[in-house]
Amino acid sequence: MDDNTTSDNRTDGPDVHPATAAVLRHFDYSHLPPHLAEVSKPFHDLAHRLVALTGPEVTTSLGKLIEAKDWAVRAAVVASRQ
């Protein structure tokens, strides 16, 4: 597998709630062209570090991080069109 996957074993392990694993799929960037994957990757990496934590704050932070990642990728799309 290449570096653009979410095959991090923290998403597949017994300690990760299935709902959390489902949210982590939104941080995959393997489908993006390189210039957008570069923007998305730091969000992916942070999301996978956050799953080591527990509590409702983690769920909230992952949701907010998805939103931030989406906006950052959108900004990169707009910038690439100019």
Backbone hydrogen bonds, N-H to C=O, Kabsch-Sander energy under -0.5 kcal/mol:
donor,donor_aa,acceptor,acceptor_aa,energy
5,T,2,D,-0.6
11,T,8,D,-2.2
12,D,9,N,-0.5
13,G,9,N,-1.2
16,V,13,G,-1.2
17,H,15,D,-0.6
21,A,17,H,-2.4
22,A,18,P,-1.9
23,V,19,A,-1.9
24,L,20,T,-2.3
25,R,21,A,-0.9
26,H,23,V,-1.9
27,F,24,L,-2.0
28,D,25,R,-1.4
30,S,4,N,-0.5
32,L,29,Y,-1.4
36,L,33,P,-1.3
37,A,33,P,-2.6
38,E,34,P,-2.1
40,S,36,L,-2.2
41,K,37,A,-2.6
43,F,40,S,-0.8
44,H,40,S,-1.8
45,D,41,K,-2.8
46,L,42,P,-2.2
47,A,43,F,-2.6
48,H,44,H,-2.1
49,R,45,D,-1.3
50,L,46,L,-2.4
51,V,47,A,-1.2
52,A,49,R,-1.4
53,L,50,L,-2.3
58,V,55,G,-1.1
59,T,55,G,-1.1
60,T,56,P,-2.3
61,S,57,E,-2.7
62,L,58,V,-2.6
63,G,59,T,-1.9
64,K,60,T,-2.4
65,L,61,S,-2.5
66,I,62,L,-2.1
67,E,63,G,-1.8
68,A,64,K,-2.5
69,K,65,L,-2.7
70,D,66,I,-2.7
71,W,67,E,-2.2
72,A,68,A,-2.4
73,V,69,K,-2.6
74,R,70,D,-2.3
75,A,71,W,-2.5
76,A,72,A,-1.9
77,V,73,V,-2.2
78,V,74,R,-2.5
79,A,75,A,-2.6
80,S,76,A,-2.0
81,R,77,V,-1.0
81,R,78,V,-0.9
82,Q,78,V,-0.7
82,Q,79,A,-0.7
